[in-house]
Amino acid sequence: MKSMNTQMPLRVPITILFLFVLLLSACQALEPSQAAQADSPPAVEQESTAAVPAQEVVEEQEAPAEPVEAEQEASDEPQLATAIASAKLTNQAGRAIVSARGNHFIVDSVPPIEGPNEELNPLDMMLGALATCGMFIAEHVAQEEAMPLEDVLVAVEGDLDASGVAGSGADPRLQVMRVHLDLPGTNEEQAAQIVENFEARCPIYTTLTRATEIEITVNDETPSAATEGLNTAKLSAQLSNQPGRAIVSARGNHFVIDSVPPLEGPNEERNPLDLILGSLATCGTFIFERSAQEMDIPLTSINTLVEGDFDPRGVGAMGSIDPRIQAFRVKIETEGIDDAQAELMTEQFQQRCPIYTTLQHAAPIDIAVTTN
């Protein structure tokens, strides 16, 4: 029993020593983990600072998009083409020959200024330009959208005070125009789509609508009545059996008009742009001729050339490009008169020509007269 009592005190210190060793080992095992935790904040900071260059890289990758936008904006800038028509008096009073792209045709002056008015007159040409432009847009849209369009018939009217042409002092401009489209085979939605394209893509409409009110009716819709107290010019047109070609009828005259290249037209005969430029050229020519007679001015010759600038891309497709005529230039060459007389006749042209007094509200018109 004595021996047992002497061994017990030795076991206690050994146990305590063993526990102390275990505790020390555990502390040593914890030290690397704590060190890792102490080092973790700098690691986060390093990761955060590494994200900044990444953003810069993204911005550098997106930077090339800016020139693309600039290029897109540049593509919307006007790319103008110039249409040209000219007129020359014949040896018969009140009659002129118009030339446009190799086509030549006779145009007559109107009764208010003692014209024969047997052939086409300037008002016929302006109305015909609007009618055929709308017709060819309708035909082309139907092809684009596979519409069951069977035919296109167009009637156009324009109201004006003809006394102003005679020199009464009244404004002879076209005060209102009415366009009726007969589109057999189309439903209401298709007809509306055609009208929308007509209003956006026809350079004659987009020009004239800046100068006067234009009413468009379709199929069974009834056009408004003519304006009371005004004179009304009328004209009709119908597609022929050849795509892009129409027959226009005005006061017993019948003539062929062709569609233009942006609408895949043949463009062999006169086109709508030829008509509107020719109407301005002949109107000016006849007013010069008549005012020379009235003022006893010895005008012996007159040649008139008219140019119009427009962007043909707007004709080919719906979009942001306006195909309207943006500027007109009228160049008049005369013989037999001096500069003072030319100035007097130019004033008469600006006051009495219904084509000029209408179009001047749509676009700038520069007039240059040379005398010899």
C-alpha positions in Angstrom: 0.0 0.0 0.0 2.9 2.3 0.7 4.3 1.8 -2.7 1.1 2.6 -4.3 0.9 5.9 -2.4 4.3 6.9 -3.6 3.4 6.3 -7.4 0.2 8.4 -7.4 1.9 11.8 -7.0 4.0 11.0 -10.1 1.0 10.3 -12.3 -0.5 13.7 -11.7 2.4 15.8 -13.1 2.7 13.5 -16.1 -0.9 14.0 -16.9 -0.6 17.7 -16.6 2.4 17.8 -18.8 0.7 15.7 -21.4 -2.3 18.2 -21.4 0.1 21.1 -21.7 1.8 19.6 -24.7 -1.6 19.1 -26.4 -2.6 22.7 -25.7 0.7 24.0 -27.1 0.2 22.0 -30.3 -3.3 23.3 -30.7 -2.1 26.9 -30.4 0.6 26.3 -33.0 -2.0 24.9 -35.4 -4.2 28.0 -34.9 -1.4 30.5 -35.7 -1.2 30.0 -39.5 -5.0 30.4 -39.8 -4.9 33.6 -37.9 -2.1 34.8 -40.0 -4.0 34.0 -43.1 -7.0 36.0 -41.7 -4.7 38.9 -40.9 -3.3 38.9 -44.5 -6.8 38.6 -46.2 -7.6 42.4 -46.3 -4.7 43.2 -48.5 -5.7 40.4 -50.8 -9.2 42.0 -51.1 -7.6 45.3 -51.8 -5.5 43.8 -54.5 -8.5 42.2 -56.1 -10.4 45.5 -56.0 -7.6 47.5 -57.6 -7.3 44.8 -60.3 -10.9 45.6 -61.3 -10.1 49.1 -62.4 -7.9 48.2 -65.4 -10.6 45.7 -66.4 -13.1 48.6 -66.8 -10.6 50.5 -68.8 -10.2 47.6 -71.1 -14.0 47.4 -71.6 -14.1 51.1 -72.5 -11.3 50.7 -74.9 -13.2 47.9 -76.6 -16.4 50.0 -76.9 -14.5 53.1 -78.2 -14.6 52.0 -81.9 -18.4 52.4 -81.8 -18.1 56.2 -82.0 -16.8 56.3 -85.6 -19.6 54.0 -86.6 -22.1 56.5 -85.3 -20.4 59.3 -87.0 -20.4 57.3 -90.2 -24.2 56.7 -89.8 -24.8 60.4 -89.3 -22.8 61.1 -92.4 -24.9 58.7 -94.5 -28.0 60.7 -93.6 -26.5 63.9 -95.0 -28.1 65.0 -98.3 -26.7 63.5 -101.5 -28.3 65.7 -104.0 -29.0 65.0 -107.6 -30.0 67.7 -110.1 -32.9 67.4 -112.5 -33.0 69.8 -115.5 -35.6 71.0 -118.0 -35.5 73.8 -120.5 -38.1 75.8 -122.6 -37.8 77.8 -125.7 -40.4 80.0 -127.5 -41.4 78.8 -130.9 -42.3 81.1 -133.8 -46.0 80.9 -132.7 -47.1 83.2 -129.9 -47.8 81.5 -126.6 -46.2 78.2 -127.6 -42.9 76.7 -126.4 -40.8 73.6 -126.8 -39.7 71.9 -123.6 -36.6 69.6 -123.5 -35.8 67.2 -120.8 -33.3 64.3 -121.0 -33.6 64.1 -124.7 -37.4 64.3 -124.8 -39.0 67.3 -126.5 -42.7 68.3 -126.3 -44.9 71.3 -127.0 -46.5 73.4 -124.2 -49.0 76.1 -124.7 -49.7 79.3 -122.7 -53.1 79.8 -121.0 -56.2 82.0 -121.8 -55.6 84.7 -119.1 -52.4 85.7 -121.0 -53.9 85.2 -124.5 -52.3 81.7 -125.0 -53.7 79.2 -127.5 -54.1 76.5 -124.7 -54.4 73.7 -127.2 -51.5 71.5 -126.1 -50.4 70.9 -122.5 -50.1 74.0 -120.4 -47.9 74.6 -117.3 -50.7 73.8 -114.9 -51.4 70.5 -116.6 -47.7 69.6 -116.1 -47.7 70.5 -112.4 -50.9 68.4 -111.8 -49.5 65.6 -113.9 -46.3 65.5 -112.0 -48.2 65.0 -108.7 -50.6 62.4 -110.2 -47.9 60.2 -111.8 -45.6 60.5 -108.9 -48.3 59.1 -106.6 -49.2 56.5 -109.1 -45.7 55.1 -109.5 -45.2 55.0 -105.7 -48.4 53.0 -105.4 -47.3 50.6 -108.1 -43.9 50.1 -106.5 -45.2 49.6 -103.0 -47.6 47.0 -104.2 -44.7 45.1 -105.8 -42.6 45.5 -102.6 -45.4 44.2 -100.4 -46.9 41.7 -102.8 -50.3 43.5 -102.7 -53.0 42.3 -105.1 -53.2 45.8 -106.7 -55.0 45.4 -110.0 -54.6 49.0 -111.4 -54.0 52.6 -110.3 -56.2 55.5 -111.4 -55.5 59.0 -110.2 -57.4 62.3 -110.5 -55.9 65.6 -109.4 -57.5 69.0 -109.1 -56.0 72.4 -108.1 -57.8 75.6 -107.2 -56.4 79.0 -108.0 -57.4 82.6 -108.8 -56.7 82.8 -112.6 -57.2 86.6 -112.5 -53.8 86.9 -110.9 -52.2 85.4 -114.0 -53.9 88.1 -116.1 -52.4 90.8 -113.8 -55.2 91.7 -111.5 -52.9 91.7 -108.5 -54.5 88.6 -106.9 -52.2 85.8 -105.8 -52.4 83.1 -108.5 -50.8 80.3 -106.5 -52.5 77.0 -106.1 -54.5 77.4 -102.9 -55.6 73.7 -102.5 -55.0 70.5 -104.3 -57.0 67.3 -104.2 -55.7 63.8 -105.1 -58.0 60.8 -105.4 -56.4 57.4 -105.7 -58.5 54.5 -107.0 -56.6 51.3 -106.0 -58.7 48.3 -107.0 -57.7 45.0 -105.3 -56.4 46.6 -102.1 -58.0 46.5 -98.7 -58.2 49.5 -96.3 -54.9 48.7 -94.6 -53.1 48.2 -97.9 -54.5 51.5 -99.3 -53.4 53.3 -96.1 -49.9 51.9 -96.5 -49.7 53.1 -100.1 -50.8 56.6 -99.1 -48.2 56.7 -96.3 -45.5 55.9 -98.8 -46.8 58.4 -101.3 -46.6 61.1 -98.7 -43.1 60.2 -97.6 -41.4 59.1 -100.9 -42.9 61.2 -103.7 -40.6 64.3 -104.3 -43.5 66.2 -106.0 -45.8 65.7 -103.0 -43.1 66.4 -100.4 -42.3 69.6 -102.2 -45.9 70.8 -102.9 -47.2 70.0 -99.4 -44.8 72.6 -98.1 -46.5 75.2 -100.3 -50.2 74.3 -100.3 -52.8 72.1 -98.8 -53.1 68.6 -100.4 -56.0 66.4 -99.7 -55.7 62.7 -100.5 -58.7 60.4 -100.8 -58.7 56.7 -101.6 -61.2 54.3 -103.3 -64.7 55.0 -102.0 -63.8 58.2 -100.1 -65.3 61.3 -101.6 -63.0 64.3 -102.3 -63.9 67.7 -101.1 -65.7 70.1 -103.5 -63.8 72.7 -105.4 -63.3 76.0 -103.6 -66.0 78.5 -104.4 -64.9 81.5 -106.3 -61.7 80.0 -107.6 -60.8 78.4 -111.0 -60.1 74.6 -110.9 -57.6 72.8 -113.1 -58.1 69.1 -113.5 -56.2 66.0 -114.8 -56.3 62.2 -114.6 -53.8 59.4 -115.1 -53.9 55.6 -115.4 -51.2 52.9 -115.5 -50.5 51.4 -118.9 -49.9 47.7 -119.5 -46.2 48.3 -119.2 -44.7 48.6 -115.6 -43.6 52.0 -114.7 -45.5 53.8 -117.5 -48.7 55.8 -117.3 -51.1 57.6 -119.6 -52.0 61.1 -118.5 -55.1 63.0 -119.8 -55.7 66.7 -119.6 -58.3 68.7 -121.5 -58.3 66.2 -124.4 -54.5 65.8 -124.5 -53.0 62.4 -123.8 -49.3 61.8 -123.1 -47.0 59.1 -121.7 -45.1 59.5 -118.4 -42.4 57.1 -117.1 -41.4 56.2 -113.6 -37.8 56.9 -112.4 -34.8 54.6 -111.6 -35.2 54.7 -107.8 -38.6 52.9 -108.4 -37.1 50.7 -111.1 -39.0 52.7 -113.8 -37.9 52.8 -117.5 -37.4 56.5 -117.4 -37.4 56.8 -121.2 -40.3 59.2 -121.7 -40.9 62.3 -119.6 -41.0 61.7 -115.8 -42.7 63.6 -113.0 -39.6 65.7 -112.2 -39.4 66.7 -115.9 -43.0 67.9 -115.7 -42.7 70.0 -112.6 -39.5 71.7 -113.8 -41.0 72.1 -117.3 -44.0 73.8 -115.7 -41.9 76.4 -114.0 -39.8 77.0 -117.1 -42.8 77.5 -119.5 -44.7 79.5 -117.0 -41.8 82.0 -116.7 -41.3 82.0 -120.5 -45.0 82.8 -121.2 -45.1 85.6 -118.5 -42.0 87.2 -120.0 -43.5 87.0 -123.4 -46.9 88.4 -122.4 -45.4 91.2 -120.2 -43.2 92.2 -123.1 -46.3 92.5 -125.3 -48.2 94.5 -122.7 -45.3 96.9 -122.0 -44.2 97.2 -125.7 -40.8 95.7 -124.9 -38.9 94.4 -128.0 -38.3 90.9 -126.7 -37.0 88.8 -129.7 -35.9 85.6 -128.0 -36.1 83.8 -124.7 -34.7 80.5 -123.5 -35.4 79.3 -119.9 -33.6 76.6 -118.1 -34.7 75.3 -114.7 -32.7 73.1 -112.3 -34.0 71.3 -109.1 -31.9 69.7 -106.4 -33.3 66.6 -104.5 -32.0 63.5 -102.7 -33.2 60.5 -104.8 -32.5 58.0 -101.9 -35.7 59.2 -100.3 -37.7 58.0 -103.3 -36.3 54.5 -103.2 -37.3 53.6 -99.7 -39.2 54.8 -96.6 -36.8 56.4 -94.1 -35.5 59.6 -92.7 -34.4 61.1 -96.0 -36.8 63.7 -97.4 -36.9 63.5 -101.3 -38.4 67.0 -101.7 -36.8 69.5 -104.1 -34.6 71.6 -101.9 -33.7 74.4 -104.3 -34.7 75.7 -107.8 -32.6 77.7 -110.2 -34.2 79.5 -113.1 -31.8 80.8 -115.8 -33.4 83.0 -118.4 -31.5 84.1 -121.6 -33.2 86.9 -123.5 -32.5 89.0 -126.6 -33.8 92.4 -127.6 -34.1 93.9 -124.1 -31.9 95.7 -121.6 -31.3 95.1 -117.9 -34.0 97.5 -116.7 -36.6 95.8 -118.9 -35.5 92.4 -117.8 -36.0 93.5 -114.2 -39.6 94.6 -114.9 -40.4 91.3 -116.6 -38.8 89.3 -113.8 -41.2 91.1 -111.3 -44.1 90.1 -113.5 -43.0 86.5 -113.5 -42.7 86.5 -109.7 -46.2 88.0 -109.3 -48.3 86.4 -112.0 -46.9 82.8 -112.6 -49.0 80.3 -110.6 -46.2 77.8 -110.6 -43.7 80.2 -109.2 -46.0 81.7 -106.6 -46.8 78.2 -105.4 -43.3 76.7 -105.4 -41.7 79.8 -103.8 -43.3 78.6 -100.5 -41.7 75.2 -100.9 -38.1 75.9 -101.7 -35.8 78.8 -102.6 -36.0 79.9 -106.2 -33.0 81.7 -107.7 -33.7 83.7 -110.9 -30.9 84.8 -113.1 -31.7 86.8 -116.3 -29.1 87.6 -119.0 -29.7 90.2 -121.7 -28.2 90.5 -125.1 
